[in-house]
Amino acid sequence: MYDKILVAIDRSETSRQVFMKALSVAKADGATLILLHVLSKEESTSPFMSDYMSAKKRCIHVPPETMRHAKEVYRKEWVEFEQQGIEILRSYAKKAISAGVKTEFTQITGHPSSTICEFARSCDADLITIGRRGRSGLQEMLLGSVSNYVVHHAPCSILLVQTPVVQESASANEIGNAVYV
């Protein structure tokens, strides 16, 4: 039924579940897995560079050597971040290949939601397998939802892998806190 299955991978535990579902479908259909990791500053483990350190206009003087050092540290952290992403993809690819599934992988820098859809279109994917963390209401409005965007903009079918649903607290004092059920 499916020939090419795009698997959206990030560094979360959800990705392991997403990969296992995609692997199962690929084995059943004889499909090729295409593993994709989108490098993004939005990813919780990505290196951070203060807007203050990267801004062209500053109210307070920062010595040029401090700026150079901060940028060099950030660049090194970003290179390590990229390498870790490739290692995650290699690990999943190795598992899929050992299970007899043709697999390829790529890592692209961009905004995860639109990059996943654009990549799916460019590689003619028949199915996108992606995780859904279960954010709803206020959390989804404030934090956004990659899976929601992909569902509404993908050029092909979607397999959403649901993780435990995050329920919002009823108390205004606890907005942003989540309870797993």
C-alpha positions in Angstrom: 0.0 0.0 0.0 2.8 2.5 0.9 6.1 2.7 -1.0 7.8 5.6 0.9 7.2 6.3 4.5 8.7 9.5 5.9 9.4 9.2 9.6 9.7 12.5 11.5 12.3 12.0 14.2 13.3 14.3 17.1 15.2 13.7 20.4 12.1 12.8 22.4 11.0 9.4 23.7 8.0 9.8 21.4 10.3 9.3 18.4 11.1 5.7 19.5 7.4 4.9 19.4 7.0 6.7 16.0 9.9 4.8 14.6 8.5 1.4 15.8 5.1 2.1 14.2 6.7 3.2 10.9 9.0 0.2 10.9 6.0 -2.1 11.4 4.1 -0.5 8.5 7.2 -0.6 6.3 7.8 -4.3 7.0 4.1 -5.1 6.2 4.1 -3.1 3.0 7.6 -3.6 1.8 8.1 0.1 1.9 11.2 2.3 2.2 11.7 4.3 5.4 13.0 7.8 5.0 14.1 9.1 8.4 14.0 12.9 8.8 15.4 15.0 11.7 14.8 18.7 11.4 17.4 20.7 13.2 15.6 23.6 14.9 16.2 26.2 17.5 12.7 25.2 18.7 13.9 21.8 19.8 14.2 21.8 23.6 17.8 20.5 23.6 19.1 22.9 20.9 22.0 25.3 21.7 20.8 28.7 22.9 22.2 32.1 21.9 20.7 35.0 23.6 19.0 37.5 21.2 21.0 40.1 23.2 24.3 38.5 22.1 23.2 38.2 18.4 21.4 41.5 18.1 23.0 44.3 16.0 21.6 47.0 18.2 22.4 46.8 21.9 21.7 49.3 24.7 24.7 48.1 26.8 28.2 47.7 25.3 29.5 44.2 25.1 33.2 43.9 24.3 33.9 42.5 20.8 36.0 39.6 22.3 33.0 38.6 24.5 30.8 38.6 21.4 33.3 36.5 19.4 33.7 34.0 22.3 29.9 33.7 22.7 29.5 33.1 19.0 32.3 30.5 18.9 30.8 28.6 21.9 27.4 28.6 20.2 28.9 27.4 16.9 30.6 24.5 18.6 27.5 23.6 20.5 25.5 23.7 17.2 28.0 21.4 15.5 27.7 18.9 18.4 23.9 19.2 18.2 24.1 18.4 14.4 26.3 15.4 15.1 24.0 14.0 17.8 21.1 14.3 15.4 23.0 12.3 12.7 23.9 9.6 15.3 20.2 9.3 16.3 19.3 8.8 12.7 22.1 6.3 12.1 20.9 4.3 15.1 17.3 4.1 13.8 18.5 3.3 10.3 20.7 0.5 11.5 17.7 -1.0 13.4 15.5 -0.8 10.3 18.1 -2.2 8.0 18.8 -5.1 10.3 15.0 -5.7 10.2 15.2 -6.0 6.4 13.7 -2.6 5.6 15.3 -0.4 3.0 16.1 2.9 4.8 17.7 6.2 4.2 18.0 9.3 6.4 18.6 13.0 6.2 18.8 16.0 8.5 17.7 19.4 7.5 17.7 22.8 9.3 14.4 24.6 9.4 11.1 25.1 11.1 9.9 21.5 11.8 6.3 21.6 10.7 6.8 23.3 7.3 10.1 21.4 6.6 8.4 18.0 7.2 5.7 18.9 4.7 8.1 20.3 2.1 10.4 17.3 2.4 7.5 14.9 2.1 6.5 16.6 -1.1 10.0 16.6 -2.5 10.7 12.9 -1.9 7.1 11.8 -2.9 6.3 10.2 0.4 3.1 8.2 0.6 2.9 8.4 4.4 4.3 10.6 7.1 4.6 9.0 10.5 4.8 11.6 13.3 4.3 11.8 17.0 1.7 13.8 18.8 2.4 14.8 22.4 -1.2 15.5 23.3 -1.1 19.2 23.9 -4.4 20.8 23.8 -6.2 24.1 24.3 -3.9 26.8 25.8 -0.7 24.7 25.6 -1.2 24.1 21.9 -2.1 27.7 21.2 1.0 29.0 23.1 3.5 26.3 22.1 2.1 25.4 18.7 1.8 21.9 17.3 4.0 20.4 14.6 1.7 17.4 14.2 -1.4 19.7 13.8 0.4 21.7 11.1 1.5 18.6 9.3 -2.0 17.1 9.4 -3.4 20.2 7.7 -0.6 20.8 5.2 0.9 17.4 4.3 0.8 16.2 0.7 0.1 12.6 1.7 -1.5 10.4 4.4 -0.5 10.9 8.0 0.0 8.3 10.8 -0.2 10.1 14.1 1.4 8.2 17.0 -0.3 9.4 20.2 1.7 9.6 23.5 0.0 10.1 26.8 -2.5 13.0 26.7 -1.5 16.1 28.5 -4.4 17.6 30.4 -4.5 21.2 31.4 -5.0 22.1 35.0 -8.2 23.8 36.0 -6.4 26.3 38.2 -5.3 29.6 36.7 -2.2 29.4 39.0 -1.1 26.2 37.4 -1.3 27.2 33.7 1.5 25.6 31.8 1.8 22.7 34.2 0.7 19.3 32.8 -0.6 16.2 34.3 -0.1 12.9 32.4 -3.0 10.4 32.6 
